[in-house]
Amino acid sequence: MKTHSSSRSQLSIRWMGVAALASLYGAFTLAWVNYRIHLPGLLTQFQFSADVAPQLLLIETLLAISLEPLMGKISDRMAQQQGTRLPLISLGVVLASAVFMAIPVWAIFVSPSSAGQWGLLGLLIGWAIVMSIFRSPSVALLRQSASTPNLPLAASGLTFAAGIAGAAAPLAKQFILDLGVAVTFTAAAILLLATAAAVRFFAPAAPERPRASSTSDSLSRLCLIFFTGLAVTLGFRLAIDTFPKILKAQLPQVNAALLVGVIFWRSRWRLFRQARLQRDRAIGRSCGWASWEPPDFWA
């Protein structure tokens, strides 16, 4: 009994902390969904070609790839010195929300002159930069809410929340367009602030002290994570952007947006289920039940 209870304590999850992080991750994804949907309209309003949108998104993606590891390193140093990453997360969320609300204000009150065009581009790229400030530090907070064996399950909660928000792109695109830039951007900014406040409220009181690791070990793992993430991102973009167009061309009677949304939700649910089963297997083995397999109630 003692072994069982000690194993449970070692494999514990602070569910409120994980839920707060998942809500912030979902709000982050929803903000990007709104941004991608309204970006072509914003650019054409300021007399840019609609073809500029993919190029701008590529630039912002490259900026995120460059800045997020840097922000993660800064947050690690802050956690070592101050025992918390929350100031950097709060700064990033406040700046991102302010710039996100400034974009529709600029679109409404500024004329599409040369200065207006450059100002809009500055706001769009600036928002992508400040969004990179808090994403990796907020994900790093997961270690404070879940033990190492439980990290896959806790991380799947974040992925599931992002999947629900990401499915809004194919399912609710027209609804988001009908609401307009001002409403959707302001709502997304408020949601970011609210979820960041929840993360701060439910953050564990104990200070965080990141452990040092081998440089060569870390570099090889980072390379593996980078290429895995790159492959997953390319697959995601193919599924969200290209697959619906091909499906609509081949089978016009099929609701491609609904089908992609359902597939996306289902894949995220399966990921959560697999992480739960993996956690239950870890509990069984830590209690000495080497051959024990948990019942699959999550299909």
C-alpha positions as CSV (number, residue, x, y, z in Angstrom):
1,M,0.0,0.0,0.0
2,K,2.8,2.4,0.9
3,T,4.6,1.7,-2.4
4,H,1.3,2.3,-4.3
5,S,0.6,5.6,-2.6
6,S,4.2,6.8,-3.0
7,S,4.1,5.9,-6.7
8,R,0.9,7.8,-7.0
9,S,2.4,10.9,-5.4
10,Q,5.4,10.7,-7.7
11,L,3.1,10.5,-10.7
12,S,0.8,13.3,-9.7
13,I,-0.6,16.0,-11.9
14,R,-1.8,19.5,-10.8
15,W,-4.8,19.5,-13.0
16,M,-5.8,23.1,-12.4
17,G,-2.3,24.2,-13.4
18,V,-2.4,22.0,-16.5
19,A,-5.9,23.3,-17.4
20,A,-4.7,26.9,-17.1
21,L,-1.7,26.3,-19.3
22,A,-4.0,24.4,-21.8
23,S,-6.4,27.4,-21.9
24,L,-3.5,29.8,-22.6
25,Y,-2.2,27.5,-25.3
26,G,-5.7,27.3,-26.8
27,A,-6.0,31.1,-26.7
28,F,-2.6,31.4,-28.4
29,T,-3.8,29.1,-31.2
30,L,-7.1,30.8,-31.5
31,A,-5.4,34.2,-31.9
32,W,-3.3,32.8,-34.7
33,V,-6.4,31.3,-36.3
34,N,-8.1,34.7,-36.3
35,Y,-5.0,36.4,-37.6
36,R,-4.6,34.0,-40.5
37,I,-8.3,34.3,-41.5
38,H,-8.3,38.1,-41.5
39,L,-4.8,38.7,-42.8
40,P,-5.7,38.6,-46.6
41,G,-8.5,41.1,-46.0
42,L,-6.3,43.5,-43.9
43,L,-3.6,43.4,-46.6
44,T,-6.0,44.1,-49.5
45,Q,-7.7,46.9,-47.5
46,F,-4.3,48.6,-47.5
47,Q,-3.8,48.0,-51.2
48,F,-1.4,45.1,-50.9
49,S,-1.8,42.0,-53.1
50,A,-3.4,39.0,-51.5
51,D,-0.3,37.1,-52.5
52,V,1.6,39.0,-49.8
53,A,-0.2,37.0,-47.1
54,P,1.7,33.7,-47.5
55,Q,5.0,35.6,-47.8
56,L,4.3,37.5,-44.6
57,L,3.3,34.3,-42.8
58,L,6.6,32.7,-43.9
59,I,8.6,35.7,-42.5
60,E,6.7,35.5,-39.2
61,T,7.2,31.7,-39.0
62,L,11.0,32.1,-39.5
63,L,11.0,34.8,-36.8
64,A,9.2,32.5,-34.4
65,I,11.6,29.7,-35.2
66,S,14.5,32.0,-34.3
67,L,13.0,33.8,-31.3
68,E,11.3,31.0,-29.4
69,P,14.5,29.1,-28.5
70,L,16.0,32.5,-27.4
71,M,12.9,33.3,-25.2
72,G,13.2,29.8,-23.8
73,K,16.8,30.3,-22.8
74,I,16.0,33.7,-21.3
75,S,13.1,32.2,-19.3
76,D,15.4,29.4,-18.1
77,R,17.9,32.0,-16.8
78,M,15.0,33.9,-15.1
79,A,13.8,30.7,-13.5
80,Q,17.3,30.0,-12.2
81,Q,17.8,33.5,-10.8
82,Q,14.2,34.3,-9.6
83,G,12.6,30.9,-9.3
84,T,9.8,31.8,-11.8
85,R,9.1,32.4,-15.5
86,L,5.8,34.3,-14.9
87,P,7.2,37.9,-15.4
88,L,8.3,37.1,-18.9
89,I,5.0,35.3,-19.7
90,S,3.0,38.2,-18.3
91,L,5.1,40.7,-20.3
92,G,4.6,38.8,-23.5
93,V,0.9,38.3,-23.1
94,V,0.3,42.0,-22.3
95,L,2.3,43.2,-25.2
96,A,0.7,40.7,-27.6
97,S,-2.8,41.7,-26.5
98,A,-2.1,45.4,-26.8
99,V,-0.6,45.0,-30.3
100,F,-3.4,42.6,-31.3
101,M,-6.0,45.2,-30.3
102,A,-4.0,48.0,-32.1
103,I,-4.2,46.2,-35.5
104,P,-8.0,46.7,-36.0
105,V,-7.8,50.2,-34.6
106,W,-5.1,51.0,-37.3
107,A,-7.3,49.3,-39.9
108,I,-10.3,51.4,-39.0
109,F,-8.8,54.8,-38.4
110,V,-5.8,55.0,-40.7
111,S,-6.0,55.5,-44.5
112,P,-4.2,53.1,-46.8
113,S,-1.4,55.5,-47.7
114,S,2.3,54.6,-47.9
115,A,2.8,55.4,-44.2
116,G,-0.4,53.4,-43.4
117,Q,0.9,50.4,-45.3
118,W,4.3,50.4,-43.5
119,G,2.6,51.0,-40.1
120,L,0.3,48.0,-40.7
121,L,3.2,45.8,-41.7
122,G,5.1,46.9,-38.6
123,L,2.1,46.0,-36.4
124,L,1.6,42.6,-38.0
125,I,5.3,41.6,-37.7
126,G,5.6,43.1,-34.3
127,W,2.6,41.0,-33.1
128,A,4.2,37.9,-34.4
129,I,7.4,38.8,-32.5
130,V,5.8,39.5,-29.1
131,M,3.7,36.3,-29.5
132,S,7.0,34.4,-29.5
133,I,8.0,35.9,-26.1
134,F,5.6,33.8,-24.0
135,R,4.9,30.6,-25.9
136,S,8.0,28.5,-25.0
137,P,8.2,29.8,-21.4
138,S,4.6,29.0,-20.8
139,V,5.1,25.4,-22.1
140,A,8.1,25.1,-19.9
141,L,5.8,25.7,-16.9
142,L,4.3,22.3,-17.5
143,R,7.1,20.7,-15.5
144,Q,5.8,22.5,-12.4
145,S,2.4,20.9,-12.8
146,A,3.3,17.4,-13.8
147,S,5.9,14.9,-12.8
148,T,8.2,13.4,-15.5
149,P,6.2,10.2,-16.1
150,N,3.0,12.4,-16.4
151,L,4.5,14.9,-18.8
152,P,3.1,13.1,-22.0
153,L,-0.4,13.2,-20.5
154,A,-0.1,16.8,-19.4
155,A,1.4,17.9,-22.7
156,S,-1.4,16.1,-24.6
157,G,-3.9,18.3,-22.7
158,L,-2.1,21.3,-24.2
159,T,-2.2,19.7,-27.7
160,F,-5.8,18.9,-27.3
161,A,-6.7,22.5,-26.4
162,A,-4.7,23.8,-29.3
163,G,-6.4,21.2,-31.6
164,I,-9.9,22.4,-30.6
165,A,-8.9,26.0,-31.2
166,G,-7.1,25.1,-34.5
167,A,-10.2,23.3,-35.8
168,A,-11.9,26.6,-35.8
169,A,-10.0,27.5,-39.0
170,P,-11.9,25.1,-41.3
171,L,-15.1,24.9,-39.3
172,A,-15.8,28.6,-38.4
173,K,-13.9,30.6,-41.0
174,Q,-17.0,32.3,-42.4
175,F,-18.4,33.0,-38.9
176,I,-15.1,34.6,-37.9
177,L,-15.0,36.7,-41.1
178,D,-18.6,37.8,-40.5
179,L,-17.8,39.0,-36.9
180,G,-15.1,41.3,-38.3
181,V,-11.6,42.2,-37.4
182,A,-12.4,44.4,-34.4
183,V,-14.6,41.9,-32.6
184,T,-12.5,38.8,-33.2
185,F,-9.1,40.5,-32.4
186,T,-10.4,42.2,-29.3
187,A,-12.0,39.0,-28.1
188,A,-8.9,37.0,-28.7
189,A,-6.8,39.6,-26.9
190,I,-9.1,39.5,-23.8
191,L,-9.0,35.7,-23.9
192,L,-5.2,35.8,-23.9
193,L,-5.2,38.1,-20.8
194,A,-7.7,36.0,-19.0
195,T,-5.9,32.7,-19.5
196,A,-2.6,34.3,-18.6
197,A,-4.2,35.5,-15.3
198,A,-5.4,31.9,-14.7
199,V,-1.9,30.6,-15.3
200,R,-0.5,33.1,-12.8
201,F,-3.2,32.2,-10.2
202,F,-2.8,28.5,-10.4
203,A,1.0,28.5,-10.7
204,P,2.7,26.4,-7.9
205,A,4.1,28.5,-5.0
206,A,7.3,26.5,-4.9
207,P,10.2,28.2,-6.9
208,E,11.4,26.5,-10.0
209,R,15.0,25.5,-10.4
210,P,15.8,24.1,-13.8
211,R,18.4,21.3,-13.8
212,A,21.6,21.6,-15.8
213,S,22.0,19.1,-18.6
214,S,24.8,18.0,-20.9
215,T,25.4,20.4,-23.8
216,S,26.0,17.6,-26.4
217,D,23.0,15.7,-25.1
218,S,20.8,18.7,-25.2
219,L,21.9,19.7,-28.8
220,S,21.1,16.2,-30.2
221,R,17.7,16.2,-28.6
222,L,17.0,19.7,-29.8
223,C,17.9,18.7,-33.3
224,L,15.5,15.7,-33.1
225,I,12.7,17.9,-31.7
226,F,13.3,20.6,-34.3
227,F,13.0,18.2,-37.3
228,T,10.1,16.4,-35.8
229,G,8.3,19.7,-35.2
230,L,9.1,20.8,-38.8
231,A,7.6,17.6,-40.2
232,V,4.5,17.9,-38.1
233,T,4.0,21.5,-39.0
234,L,4.4,20.8,-42.7
235,G,1.9,17.9,-42.4
236,F,-0.5,20.2,-40.4
237,R,-0.4,22.9,-43.1
238,L,-1.0,20.3,-45.8
239,A,-4.0,19.0,-43.9
240,I,-5.5,22.4,-43.2
241,D,-4.7,24.3,-46.4
242,T,-4.2,21.8,-49.3
243,F,-6.3,18.8,-48.4
244,P,-9.6,20.6,-48.3
245,K,-9.0,22.2,-51.7
246,I,-8.1,18.9,-53.3
247,L,-11.2,17.2,-51.7
248,K,-13.5,20.0,-52.8
249,A,-12.2,19.7,-56.4
250,Q,-12.6,15.9,-56.5
251,L,-15.8,15.7,-54.4
252,P,-17.7,19.0,-54.5
253,Q,-20.7,17.5,-52.6
254,V,-18.5,16.8,-49.5
255,N,-18.2,19.4,-46.8
256,A,-14.4,19.6,-46.7
257,A,-14.2,22.0,-43.8
258,L,-16.3,19.9,-41.6
259,L,-14.4,16.7,-42.5
260,V,-11.0,18.3,-41.8
261,G,-12.3,19.7,-38.5
262,V,-13.6,16.3,-37.3
263,I,-10.4,14.6,-38.3
264,F,-8.4,17.2,-36.5
265,W,-10.4,16.8,-33.3
266,R,-10.3,13.1,-33.5
267,S,-6.5,13.0,-33.9
268,R,-6.1,15.2,-30.8
269,W,-8.4,13.0,-28.8
270,R,-6.5,9.9,-29.7
271,L,-3.3,11.6,-28.7
272,F,-4.8,12.4,-25.3
273,R,-6.0,8.8,-24.9
274,Q,-2.6,7.4,-25.8
275,A,-0.9,9.6,-23.2
276,R,-3.4,8.5,-20.6
277,L,-2.7,4.9,-21.3
278,Q,1.0,5.5,-21.2
279,R,0.7,7.1,-17.8
280,D,-1.5,4.2,-16.5
281,R,1.1,1.7,-17.7
282,A,3.8,3.7,-15.8
283,I,1.7,3.5,-12.6
284,G,1.3,-0.2,-13.0
285,R,5.0,-0.8,-13.5
286,S,6.0,1.4,-10.6
287,C,3.7,-0.5,-8.3
288,G,5.4,-3.8,-9.4
289,W,2.7,-5.0,-11.8
290,A,5.1,-5.7,-14.6
291,S,2.6,-7.4,-16.8
292,W,-0.4,-5.2,-16.0
293,E,-2.1,-3.3,-18.8
294,P,-4.8,-0.7,-18.1
295,P,-8.2,-1.2,-19.5
296,D,-8.8,1.0,-22.6
297,F,-11.8,3.1,-21.7
298,W,-10.6,5.9,-24.0
299,A,-11.3,4.6,-27.5
